[in-house]
Amino acid sequence: MGNTFRSNCPITSALDIVGDKWSLVIIKQMLFEGKSTFKDFTESTEAIATNILSSRLKMLEEYGILSKTKLPANKKTNIYFLTDKGLGLTPTLMELTFWSKDYMQEFHPSLNLDKQLDTAQKNKDESYKRIVENYKNWLEDYK
């Protein structure tokens, strides 16, 4: 991991870990899209290069944001899953979604904004809990 942190500022320190172009995208794919294998990530619409994906997955694992294990049915395939630390980023991802909905649509009219976002934005705490519960339930079913 080395000396990753530029300063003692909590925001800068968080950005040193998840502020690159891909880390939050990977976490978003895991949390909202059910991606869990290297192949899943490489087939996403965001088209992350495999060398960058490998590097980010390793770094996120080193910081305890995600963990990996082997698929029960296929011991050759790694399955990646969010830890509690990774799930703690749910409000951050949701707030970025809300901000994008409120301020980016004029620049990107084809943003995927469904009606559920309005409800989620009005009931944020409920939404965060529901998303984390859904992810944990999915993970239990997956294992």
Secondary structure, DSSP 4 states (H G I P E B T S, - for coil): --S--SSS-HHHHHHHHH-SSSHHHHHHHHHHH---SHHHHHTSTT---HHHHHHHHHHHHHTTSEEEEEETTEEEEEEEEE-HHHHTTHHHHHHHHHHHHHHTTTT-TT----THHHHHHHTHHHHHHHHHHHHHHHHHHH-
